[in-house]
């Protein structure tokens, strides 16, 4: 679904700002980091309820991620930054998203006041869908049972979605983070329902790849990115086109300057990418980073990496995120 048809309502200085086109929506409530298959089950429940009631369906989510508020000193490997999350939510077919700022005011809001002031008074929700383990309000006092009871009392339906399992594994954000940290892209993609990707703006690098015969598009990922360092087969979206390629994610141990960098070499592409925003989908892990005895040996390995990446991408078909 194009983003232009996807409405976003955000906090404003006024807590009573109108909900606009999303007033009366059935809301899927959650953090939705990754918008994975478990999240999509909650979203589907909201969409089904909304269709039955003839109302819009929307995600109600929080930024920044609540964990960064409660644990500011612990970096959180987010599967999706805020703009990417909205793009993935739009791709589910939702009518829009309500983005609440998670700060001290919301953290201290009681579960009762969250229901009354936000769900009922501000957005007049027609229903809500949540995961089986979703809690809200100060001290996480708002449980699924509590929300269901409040909904019954206040006149809106609540769907509590049971846990989703995949071959005995819970479909949730943390196992996906762990799979990416181990370089197990297939496992991450199976839980997500799509290949994991990141977006960024291409910056100027040190031109070392060009000198080696592999000119790269360079991106600086968020410092909290927990993807395993190494060489990957990737697929890149740029300006409405997709390109296959091979990428290095990490510190480049032969030329380490202390910055984690994503360097992408696109196959069968020529042009200036500086300043362009691209989506890089990670399709297959090829190998760990390594130090080589000479530039000649490094070039030989890069050629082999490119060959292996082409093979992996061929096996992957047209796999790409739903954006």
N, C-alpha and C positions, 0 to 999 in steps of 0.2 A: 504494500500500500504506500503510495507516495506520501512523503512527510507533509505536503501542502494540504492533504485531507485529514491530517492528524492534529487535533487541537491540544495545546498545552496550557494548562492553568497553573500559575505559580503563586507562591506567597507574595504578599505586598506589605507595605507599611500598615495597611488596614486589615485587620483580621476578619473584617466583615466584607471584604472585596467580593463582588459577585462571582458566581461560578460560571456564568455565561452559558455557552452551549453544552457544558457538561453537568449542569444542574439536573438533578434527578437521575443521574447515571447509576447503573449497577457497577460497583467498583471492585476490582481485584486488588487487594491490599498486600504490600510487601516491599522488601528492598529490591528484589528482582536483579541482583547482581549476576549477570550472565544471561538472563532471560532464557534459562535452560528448560529442559523438558518438564521438570517438576513445576517450574513457574508457569509454563504454558498450560499445564493441567488446571491450575488455579484460574488463569485467564480464560480458558475454555469454559469453565463453570460460570464465570461472570458473563461471558458472551451468551451462553445458553439461557441464563436467567433473563438477561436483557432482551433477547429476542422474544421470549415468551411474554414479557411485559410491554414490549414496544418502546423500550428506552435505549439510550446510548450505553455503551460499555466502555469503561475507562480503567486504567491502572492508577492506583493511589500509591505513590512511592515517596521516598525520602532522600534528600541530599543535604549535606554529604552523608555517606553511609554512617548509620548510628554508631558502629563500632569505632570509627575514628573520633567521635565525640567522647565516648566513654573510655577509650584507651588511646589518647592522643600520642603517646610515646611509642606505640607499636604500629609500625607500617603495615597497612593492609594491602595485599595483592588483590586489587580489584580486577575482576574479569572483564568488566566494561566500565569505561568512564561515563560521566553523566550524558554527554551527547550521544555516545554509542548506544547506551541503554535505551534512550528515546527512539533511536532508529530501529532497534530490534523490537521494541514494543509496538511501534507503528507497523512493522512487518507482520505482526500477528493478526492484523485486521481490527484492532481496537479503534474506537472513535477518538480517543485522546488519552492524556495523562494529566493527573493532578500531582504536582511536585511540591511537597511540603519541606520547608527548611528545617533540618534537624539540628536544633541548638538547645540552649538551656531552657527556653520557654516550653518547647515541645517535650523535652525530656522530663520536665517537672509536671506536665499536665496529667492529671489523674485519668485513669481509664474511663471513668464516668464522664468526665469533661471532654475527653477525646470524642466519645460517641455523641454527646449532646452538642458540643460547640462546633465540631468539624463535620462529622458525618450527617447530623440532622439539621442543625441551624444553618451552616454555611453551604453545604452541598445537597441537602435534602435527598440523600441517596435512596435509590429504589431498591437496593439490595447490596450485599457484600459477599465476596468469596475470599477465603483465606486458607492457608495451609494448616495442616493439623497441629503444627508446632508454633504457629505465629502468636506472639505476645506483644502487648502494646501498653502504653501508659506508664506513669511513674512506677518504678520498681517492677516493671513487667507484670503488673497486677491484672491486666486485661488478657484473659485466656480465650480460646475458642468458645468454651462453654459460656463464658461471661458475655461475649459478643452475641452469641446466638440468643441468649436470654434477653439482652438489651434490644436486639432487633425485634424479637417477638413483642416486647413491651411497647416499642416505639413504632411498630408497623412496617418494618422492612425485613425481608428474608435474608438469611445468612447460610451460605453453603460452606461447609468445612470439608476440604479436599484431603483424602487420606494420603499417606506416604506413597511415593512412587519408587518402585524398586527396579533395578536393571541387573539381572543375573545375581541377585542377592545383595547388590550394592545400592545404597540410598542415592537417589538422584538429587544432589544438593550441591551448593557452591564449593564447599570445602573439599570434597573428593576431587572435584575438577581442578582446583588449585593444586592439589597434591599431585595429580596426574601430570599437569603441565610442568611442575617443578621437577618431575622425574623424566620429562621428555616423552611421556607416553601420550602422544597426540591422538592416537586412535581411541584410547580410553576416554580422553577428555571430550573428543568429538561425539562419541556415543552418548555420553551423559548430557552434553549440551544440545545435541541434535543438529549440529553444524560444526565446521572447522573453526577453532578459536582464531580470532584475529585481533589486530590492533590498528588504530588509525593514527596518522601523524603527518606533519609537514616535512617535506624533504629539505634538508639543510646542506650547506657547503661542508665538505669534508676535507681531508688532507690530500685528496687526489691519488692516494697510494694505489687504490684499486685500478685506476686508469693506467698507472705506470706498469701494473702487472698484467694488463690486458683484460681486466674485468672491471669496467667502470660501474660504480655502484651508486644507488640512491640511498642516502644516509638519513636515518631518523634517530632521535633521542627518545627512548621510551620513558615512561614514568619511573622514577627511581624505585618504586615499590614493586615493579613488575618482577614476578617470581619465576618466570619461564627459565627452564634449564639453559645454560649457556651452551652454544654449539652451532652446528651447521644444519640448515633446514631446507627442504623443498617447500616453496611458497607459491601462492597465486595472488596476484596484485590487481586491484581495481583502480583504474585511473581514467578519469574523463569519460566514463561510459564504456570503457574497454577493459578487458582482462588480459593479463600477461602472466605467463609462467616464469619462474625464476628460482634462484638459489640464494640463500641469505645466511649471513653470519650474525648471530646475536651473542653479544658478550663484550669482553675487554680486549679482544685481539692480542693474545699473549705475546706475539712477536713484536707488536708495536704499541704495547699498552701505555696509554696516557692517562689512565685512571677513570675514564668515562665509559659506562656501558653504552654500546652503540648497536643499532640494527643497520646492517649494510646489505642492500638487496641488489643483486645483479639480475636484470631482466633479460630473458632470452629473446632474440629476434626483435630487439627494440633499439631505436636510435632517436635521440631527442634530448631536450633540456628539461629536466624535472625539477629544477630548483624552485622552491616556493610552492610546489604542487602539494595538495593533500591526497594521500593515498590510503587505501585499506590493504593491509598485508595479512593474508590468511595463511596459517601454518598448517601444511598438509602432512609432512613426514619429517621425522628426525633422522638425520644422516649420521652424524658423529659428533663427538665432543671437540672442543677447541684443542689445539695442539701447537707446539713450537717445532719448527722445521729447521734443518741444518743450513738451508740456503734459500734464496728467493726462487731458484730454479726448482727445488723440491716442492716449495709451496705452490708454485704455478702448476706443477704436475698434479698435486693433490686437488687443487681447485678445479682442474679439468675433470678429474674423476668425480668430484662432488657434483659438478654440473651434469655429468652423465647419469649419476645415480638419482639426482633430482628429477631429471626428465623422465626416467623410468617410473619413479614414484608418482609423478603427476599424471602420467599416462594411465597407471593403475587406478588412480583416484577419480577418473572420469572428469565430470564438470563440477566436482565438489566445491562449494563456496557458501559463505554465510548468507542468510536470507535478508539482504539489505539492498 
